[in-house]
Amino acid sequence: MARMAKSKVQENYVRVADNIRQLTVQRNKKVRDVAKYLGMSPATYYARLAHPENFTLEDLTRAACLFNVKLSDLISKKYAMVAVEERIYGTAGY
């Protein structure tokens, strides 16, 4: 069976989760600290990253405040993946 294309709504949810992951790394935040700031356990935080449609507007507003970005940017902007590779693999300068 052919795979169905992701809808725009699903793509937006995935972008939000990706942005939160990227900003966590770029801002040198620990997952437990982000989860605590958002008022949830790390397990709930990971569950919401896996299913970003479960993030509430309050969660996203708090995340935007924590990362010092506009809520609209958190939702619509695509943050670079470079920082993750540099931090994990030490590829800075390659």
N, CA, C and O atoms as a GROMACS GRO file, in nm:
protein
  376
    1MET      N    1   0.084  -0.117   0.000
    1MET     CA    2   0.000   0.000   0.000
    1MET      C    3   0.089   0.124   0.000
    1MET      O    4   0.189   0.130   0.071
    2ALA      N    5   0.051   0.222  -0.080
    2ALA     CA    6   0.128   0.346  -0.089
    2ALA      C    7   0.115   0.426   0.039
    2ALA      O    8   0.012   0.427   0.105
    3ARG      N    9   0.222   0.492   0.070
    3ARG     CA   10   0.223   0.577   0.189
    3ARG      C   11   0.152   0.708   0.161
    3ARG      O   12   0.172   0.769   0.056
    4MET      N   13   0.069   0.752   0.255
    4MET     CA   14  -0.003   0.878   0.238
    4MET      C   15   0.089   0.995   0.271
    4MET      O   16   0.169   0.989   0.364
    5ALA      N   17   0.075   1.100   0.194
    5ALA     CA   18   0.153   1.221   0.222
    5ALA      C   19   0.104   1.286   0.350
    5ALA      O   20  -0.014   1.281   0.384
    6LYS      N   21   0.197   1.346   0.421
    6LYS     CA   22   0.160   1.416   0.544
    6LYS      C   23   0.077   1.539   0.509
    6LYS      O   24   0.105   1.608   0.411
    7SER      N   25  -0.024   1.564   0.588
    7SER     CA   26  -0.103   1.684   0.568
    7SER      C   27  -0.024   1.805   0.618
    7SER      O   28   0.074   1.790   0.691
    8LYS      N   29  -0.067   1.923   0.578
    8LYS     CA   30  -0.001   2.046   0.624
    8LYS      C   31  -0.007   2.058   0.775
    8LYS      O   32   0.088   2.104   0.838
    9VAL      N   33  -0.118   2.017   0.833
    9VAL     CA   34  -0.132   2.025   0.978
    9VAL      C   35  -0.031   1.934   1.045
    9VAL      O   36   0.034   1.974   1.142
   10GLN      N   37  -0.016   1.811   0.995
   10GLN     CA   38   0.082   1.719   1.052
   10GLN      C   39   0.223   1.774   1.036
   10GLN      O   40   0.305   1.762   1.128
   11GLU      N   41   0.252   1.833   0.921
   11GLU     CA   42   0.385   1.892   0.899
   11GLU      C   43   0.412   2.005   0.999
   11GLU      O   44   0.524   2.018   1.049
   12ASN      N   45   0.310   2.084   1.028
   12ASN     CA   46   0.327   2.193   1.126
   12ASN      C   47   0.354   2.138   1.265
   12ASN      O   48   0.438   2.192   1.337
   13TYR      N   49   0.284   2.032   1.304
   13TYR     CA   50   0.309   1.971   1.435
   13TYR      C   51   0.452   1.920   1.444
   13TYR      O   52   0.520   1.939   1.545
   14VAL      N   53   0.497   1.855   1.339
   14VAL     CA   54   0.633   1.802   1.337
   14VAL      C   55   0.734   1.915   1.345
   14VAL      O   56   0.836   1.903   1.414
   15ARG      N   57   0.709   2.025   1.275
   15ARG     CA   58   0.799   2.141   1.279
   15ARG      C   59   0.809   2.197   1.421
   15ARG      O   60   0.919   2.230   1.466
   16VAL      N   61   0.697   2.206   1.490
   16VAL     CA   62   0.699   2.258   1.627
   16VAL      C   63   0.786   2.169   1.716
   16VAL      O   64   0.870   2.220   1.791
   17ALA      N   65   0.768   2.038   1.709
   17ALA     CA   66   0.848   1.945   1.789
   17ALA      C   67   0.996   1.956   1.752
   17ALA      O   68   1.082   1.958   1.840
   18ASP      N   69   1.025   1.962   1.623
   18ASP     CA   70   1.164   1.977   1.579
   18ASP      C   71   1.225   2.108   1.631
   18ASP      O   72   1.340   2.109   1.676
   19ASN      N   73   1.149   2.215   1.626
   19ASN     CA   74   1.198   2.343   1.675
   19ASN      C   75   1.228   2.339   1.824
   19ASN      O   76   1.329   2.392   1.870
   20ILE      N   77   1.140   2.276   1.900
   20ILE     CA   78   1.164   2.265   2.044
   20ILE      C   79   1.289   2.184   2.070
   20ILE      O   80   1.370   2.219   2.157
   21ARG      N   81   1.307   2.074   1.997
   21ARG     CA   82   1.430   1.993   2.013
   21ARG      C   83   1.553   2.077   1.979
   21ARG      O   84   1.652   2.076   2.053
   22GLN      N   85   1.548   2.148   1.867
   22GLN     CA   86   1.662   2.227   1.822
   22GLN      C   87   1.696   2.338   1.922
   22GLN      O   88   1.812   2.359   1.955
   23LEU      N   89   1.594   2.407   1.967
   23LEU     CA   90   1.618   2.517   2.061
   23LEU      C   91   1.670   2.466   2.196
   23LEU      O   92   1.747   2.535   2.262
   24THR      N   93   1.628   2.348   2.235
   24THR     CA   94   1.679   2.288   2.358
   24THR      C   95   1.831   2.270   2.347
   24THR      O   96   1.904   2.300   2.441
   25VAL      N   97   1.876   2.222   2.234
   25VAL     CA   98   2.019   2.200   2.212
   25VAL      C   99   2.091   2.334   2.194
   25VAL      O  100   2.195   2.357   2.256
   26GLN      N  101   2.037   2.420   2.109
   26GLN     CA  102   2.103   2.548   2.080
   26GLN      C  103   2.117   2.635   2.203
   26GLN      O  104   2.214   2.710   2.215
   27ARG      N  105   2.023   2.626   2.295
   27ARG     CA  106   2.027   2.708   2.416
   27ARG      C  107   2.092   2.635   2.533
   27ARG      O  108   2.091   2.684   2.646
   28ASN      N  109   2.148   2.517   2.506
   28ASN     CA  110   2.216   2.436   2.608
   28ASN      C  111   2.127   2.407   2.729
   28ASN      O  112   2.171   2.418   2.844
   29LYS      N  113   2.004   2.371   2.702
   29LYS     CA  114   1.910   2.337   2.809
   29LYS      C  115   1.906   2.186   2.826
   29LYS      O  116   1.926   2.111   2.730
   30LYS      N  117   1.881   2.142   2.945
   30LYS     CA  118   1.863   2.000   2.972
   30LYS      C  119   1.714   1.968   2.960
   30LYS      O  120   1.629   2.050   2.993
   31VAL      N  121   1.686   1.847   2.913
   31VAL     CA  122   1.547   1.806   2.893
   31VAL      C  123   1.468   1.818   3.023
   31VAL      O  124   1.355   1.866   3.022
   32ARG      N  125   1.527   1.775   3.133
   32ARG     CA  126   1.453   1.782   3.260
   32ARG      C  127   1.422   1.926   3.300
   32ARG      O  128   1.318   1.952   3.360
   33ASP      N  129   1.512   2.019   3.265
   33ASP     CA  130   1.489   2.160   3.298
   33ASP      C  131   1.379   2.220   3.210
   33ASP      O  132   1.296   2.298   3.257
   34VAL      N  133   1.379   2.184   3.082
   34VAL     CA  134   1.273   2.231   2.992
   34VAL      C  135   1.139   2.176   3.038
   34VAL      O  136   1.041   2.250   3.046
   35ALA      N  137   1.134   2.047   3.067
   35ALA     CA  138   1.010   1.984   3.112
   35ALA      C  139   0.960   2.051   3.240
   35ALA      O  140   0.840   2.079   3.253
   36LYS      N  141   1.049   2.076   3.333
   36LYS     CA  142   1.010   2.140   3.458
   36LYS      C  143   0.955   2.280   3.432
   36LYS      O  144   0.854   2.319   3.491
   37TYR      N  145   1.020   2.356   3.345
   37TYR     CA  146   0.974   2.490   3.312
   37TYR      C  147   0.835   2.486   3.250
   37TYR      O  148   0.753   2.574   3.273
   38LEU      N  149   0.810   2.383   3.170
   38LEU     CA  150   0.679   2.369   3.106
   38LEU      C  151   0.575   2.312   3.200
   38LEU      O  152   0.456   2.306   3.166
   39GLY      N  153   0.618   2.270   3.320
   39GLY     CA  154   0.525   2.219   3.420
   39GLY      C  155   0.484   2.075   3.398
   39GLY      O  156   0.371   2.037   3.426
   40MET      N  157   0.577   1.995   3.347
   40MET     CA  158   0.547   1.854   3.321
   40MET      C  159   0.668   1.768   3.353
   40MET      O  160   0.780   1.818   3.368
   41SER      N  161   0.646   1.640   3.363
   41SER     CA  162   0.756   1.547   3.387
   41SER      C  163   0.832   1.526   3.255
   41SER      O  164   0.777   1.551   3.148
   42PRO      N  165   0.957   1.480   3.263
   42PRO     CA  166   1.031   1.449   3.141
   42PRO      C  167   0.958   1.345   3.054
   42PRO      O  168   0.962   1.352   2.932
   43ALA      N  169   0.892   1.249   3.118
   43ALA     CA  170   0.818   1.147   3.040
   43ALA      C  171   0.705   1.211   2.960
   43ALA      O  172   0.684   1.176   2.844
   44THR      N  173   0.633   1.304   3.021
   44THR     CA  174   0.525   1.374   2.950
   44THR      C  175   0.583   1.461   2.839
   44THR      O  176   0.527   1.468   2.730
   45TYR      N  177   0.695   1.524   2.866
   45TYR     CA  178   0.762   1.608   2.766
   45TYR      C  179   0.799   1.524   2.644
   45TYR      O  180   0.772   1.564   2.530
   46TYR      N  181   0.861   1.408   2.666
   46TYR     CA  182   0.897   1.320   2.555
   46TYR      C  183   0.773   1.271   2.480
   46TYR      O  184   0.774   1.260   2.358
   47ALA      N  185   0.666   1.243   2.554
   47ALA     CA  186   0.542   1.197   2.491
   47ALA      C  187   0.485   1.307   2.401
   47ALA      O  188   0.433   1.280   2.292
   48ARG      N  189   0.494   1.431   2.447
   48ARG     CA  190   0.442   1.542   2.366
   48ARG      C  191   0.531   1.570   2.246
   48ARG      O  192   0.481   1.611   2.141
   49LEU      N  193   0.661   1.548   2.259
   49LEU     CA  194   0.748   1.562   2.142
   49LEU      C  195   0.715   1.454   2.039
   49LEU      O  196   0.721   1.478   1.918
   50ALA      N  197   0.680   1.336   2.087
   50ALA     CA  198   0.643   1.226   1.996
   50ALA      C  199   0.508   1.252   1.931
   50ALA      O  200   0.484   1.210   1.818
   51HIS      N  201   0.420   1.320   2.002
   51HIS     CA  202   0.286   1.352   1.952
   51HIS      C  203   0.261   1.501   1.978
   51HIS      O  204   0.185   1.536   2.068
   52PRO      N  205   0.325   1.588   1.898
   52PRO     CA  206   0.321   1.732   1.927
   52PRO      C  207   0.182   1.795   1.921
   52PRO      O  208   0.164   1.907   1.968
   53GLU      N  209   0.086   1.725   1.864
   53GLU     CA  210  -0.051   1.779   1.864
   53GLU      C  211  -0.107   1.788   2.006
   53GLU      O  212  -0.209   1.854   2.028
   54ASN      N  213  -0.041   1.723   2.101
   54ASN     CA  214  -0.085   1.727   2.241
   54ASN      C  215  -0.028   1.845   2.320
   54ASN      O  216  -0.069   1.867   2.434
   55PHE      N  217   0.066   1.921   2.261
   55PHE     CA  218   0.113   2.042   2.327
   55PHE      C  219  -0.004   2.141   2.335
   55PHE      O  220  -0.079   2.156   2.238
   56THR      N  221  -0.018   2.206   2.448
   56THR     CA  222  -0.121   2.309   2.462
   56THR      C  223  -0.063   2.443   2.422
   56THR      O  224   0.058   2.459   2.408
   57LEU      N  225  -0.150   2.540   2.403
   57LEU     CA  226  -0.105   2.674   2.372
   57LEU      C  227  -0.020   2.729   2.488
   57LEU      O  228   0.078   2.800   2.465
   58GLU      N  229  -0.058   2.696   2.609
   58GLU     CA  230   0.021   2.739   2.726
   58GLU      C  231   0.160   2.676   2.722
   58GLU      O  232   0.258   2.744   2.751
   59ASP      N  233   0.171   2.548   2.686
   59ASP     CA  234   0.302   2.483   2.675
   59ASP      C  235   0.389   2.555   2.574
   59ASP      O  236   0.507   2.583   2.600
   60LEU      N  237   0.332   2.586   2.458
   60LEU     CA  238   0.409   2.651   2.352
   60LEU      C  239   0.447   2.794   2.391
   60LEU      O  240   0.556   2.841   2.358
   61THR      N  241   0.358   2.863   2.459
   61THR     CA  242   0.388   2.999   2.505
   61THR      C  243   0.502   2.996   2.606
   61THR      O  244   0.592   3.080   2.599
   62ARG      N  245   0.499   2.902   2.698
   62ARG     CA  246   0.608   2.890   2.795
   62ARG      C  247   0.739   2.854   2.727
   62ARG      O  248   0.844   2.908   2.762
   63ALA      N  249   0.734   2.762   2.630
   63ALA     CA  250   0.855   2.723   2.558
   63ALA      C  251   0.915   2.843   2.485
   63ALA      O  252   1.036   2.865   2.489
   64ALA      N  253   0.831   2.921   2.419
   64ALA     CA  254   0.878   3.040   2.349
   64ALA      C  255   0.945   3.136   2.446
   64ALA      O  256   1.049   3.195   2.415
   65CYS      N  257   0.886   3.152   2.564
   65CYS     CA  258   0.944   3.240   2.666
   65CYS      C  259   1.079   3.185   2.713
   65CYS      O  260   1.175   3.260   2.726
   66LEU      N  261   1.085   3.057   2.740
   66LEU     CA  262   1.209   2.994   2.787
   66LEU      C  263   1.321   3.012   2.686
   66LEU      O  264   1.434   3.043   2.724
   67PHE      N  265   1.290   2.992   2.558
   67PHE     CA  266   1.392   2.998   2.454
   67PHE      C  267   1.413   3.140   2.400
   67PHE      O  268   1.497   3.163   2.313
   68ASN      N  269   1.334   3.235   2.452
   68ASN     CA  270   1.345   3.375   2.411
   68ASN      C  271   1.323   3.392   2.260
   68ASN      O  272   1.400   3.459   2.192
   69VAL      N  273   1.216   3.330   2.211
   69VAL     CA  274   1.175   3.345   2.072
   69VAL      C  275   1.027   3.382   2.071
   69VAL      O  276   0.955   3.359   2.169
   70LYS      N  277   0.982   3.439   1.960
   70LYS     CA  278   0.840   3.468   1.947
   70LYS      C  279   0.764   3.338   1.929
   70LYS      O  280   0.814   3.243   1.868
   71LEU      N  281   0.643   3.334   1.982
   71LEU     CA  282   0.559   3.216   1.967
   71LEU      C  283   0.537   3.186   1.819
   71LEU      O  284   0.539   3.069   1.778
   72SER      N  285   0.517   3.288   1.739
   72SER     CA  286   0.496   3.266   1.595
   72SER      C  287   0.618   3.202   1.530
   72SER      O  288   0.604   3.121   1.438
   73ASP      N  289   0.738   3.239   1.576
   73ASP     CA  290   0.860   3.177   1.522
   73ASP      C  291   0.871   3.031   1.566
   73ASP      O  292   0.911   2.945   1.487
   74LEU      N  293   0.837   3.004   1.690
   74LEU     CA  294   0.842   2.866   1.739
   74LEU      C  295   0.752   2.776   1.656
   74LEU      O  296   0.786   2.661   1.630
   75ILE      N  297   0.638   2.829   1.615
   75ILE     CA  298   0.540   2.751   1.541
   75ILE      C  299   0.574   2.744   1.392
   75ILE      O  300   0.555   2.640   1.329
   76SER      N  301   0.623   2.853   1.335
   76SER     CA  302   0.634   2.857   1.189
   76SER      C  303   0.775   2.854   1.132
   76SER      O  304   0.794   2.815   1.017
   77LYS      N  305   0.874   2.895   1.210
   77LYS     CA  306   1.012   2.901   1.160
   77LYS      C  307   1.077   2.764   1.168
   77LYS      O  308   1.041   2.683   1.253
   78LYS      N  309   1.172   2.739   1.080
   78LYS     CA  310   1.248   2.614   1.082
   78LYS      C  311   1.387   2.646   1.133
   78LYS      O  312   1.464   2.713   1.065
   79TYR      N  313   1.421   2.598   1.253
   79TYR     CA  314   1.552   2.624   1.311
   79TYR      C  315   1.655   2.524   1.256
   79TYR      O  316   1.622   2.409   1.229
   80ALA      N  317   1.778   2.569   1.240
   80ALA     CA  318   1.885   2.490   1.179
   80ALA      C  319   1.920   2.368   1.262
   80ALA      O  320   1.913   2.370   1.384
   81MET      N  321   1.959   2.261   1.193
   81MET     CA  322   1.996   2.136   1.257
   81MET      C  323   2.146   2.131   1.288
   81MET      O  324   2.191   2.036   1.352
   82VAL      N  325   2.222   2.228   1.246
   82VAL     CA  326   2.367   2.226   1.260
   82VAL      C  327   2.412   2.210   1.405
   82VAL      O  328   2.505   2.134   1.432
   83ALA      N  329   2.347   2.278   1.496
   83ALA     CA  330   2.390   2.277   1.636
   83ALA      C  331   2.385   2.137   1.696
   83ALA      O  332   2.470   2.103   1.778
   84VAL      N  333   2.289   2.057   1.656
   84VAL     CA  334   2.278   1.921   1.709
   84VAL      C  335   2.398   1.839   1.664
   84VAL      O  336   2.459   1.769   1.745
   85GLU      N  337   2.433   1.847   1.538
   85GLU     CA  338   2.546   1.772   1.487
   85GLU      C  339   2.676   1.817   1.553
   85GLU      O  340   2.760   1.734   1.588
   86GLU      N  341   2.694   1.947   1.569
   86GLU     CA  342   2.815   1.998   1.632
   86GLU      C  343   2.826   1.951   1.776
   86GLU      O  344   2.934   1.913   1.821
   87ARG      N  345   2.716   1.953   1.848
   87ARG     CA  346   2.719   1.916   1.990
   87ARG      C  347   2.739   1.767   2.008
   87ARG      O  348   2.814   1.724   2.096
   88ILE      N  349   2.672   1.687   1.925
   88ILE     CA  350   2.677   1.542   1.941
   88ILE      C  351   2.805   1.483   1.881
   88ILE      O  352   2.871   1.400   1.943
   89TYR      N  353   2.839   1.528   1.758
   89TYR     CA  354   2.948   1.465   1.685
   89TYR      C  355   3.076   1.546   1.683
   89TYR      O  356   3.179   1.498   1.634
   90GLY      N  357   3.072   1.667   1.735
   90GLY     CA  358   3.192   1.750   1.734
   90GLY      C  359   3.238   1.788   1.595
   90GLY      O  360   3.358   1.790   1.567
   91THR      N  361   3.142   1.817   1.506
   91THR     CA  362   3.174   1.845   1.366
   91THR      C  363   3.191   1.992   1.336
   91THR      O  364   3.193   2.031   1.220
   92ALA      N  365   3.204   2.074   1.437
   92ALA     CA  366   3.223   2.217   1.414
   92ALA      C  367   3.348   2.238   1.331
   92ALA      O  368   3.454   2.184   1.361
   93GLY      N  369   3.334   2.317   1.226
   93GLY     CA  370   3.449   2.348   1.141
   93GLY      C  371   3.469   2.250   1.027
   93GLY      O  372   3.562   2.269   0.948
   94TYR      N  373   3.388   2.148   1.016
   94TYR     CA  374   3.402   2.053   0.904
   94TYR      C  375   3.306   2.084   0.796
   94TYR      O  376   3.303   2.015   0.694
   0.00000   0.00000   0.00000
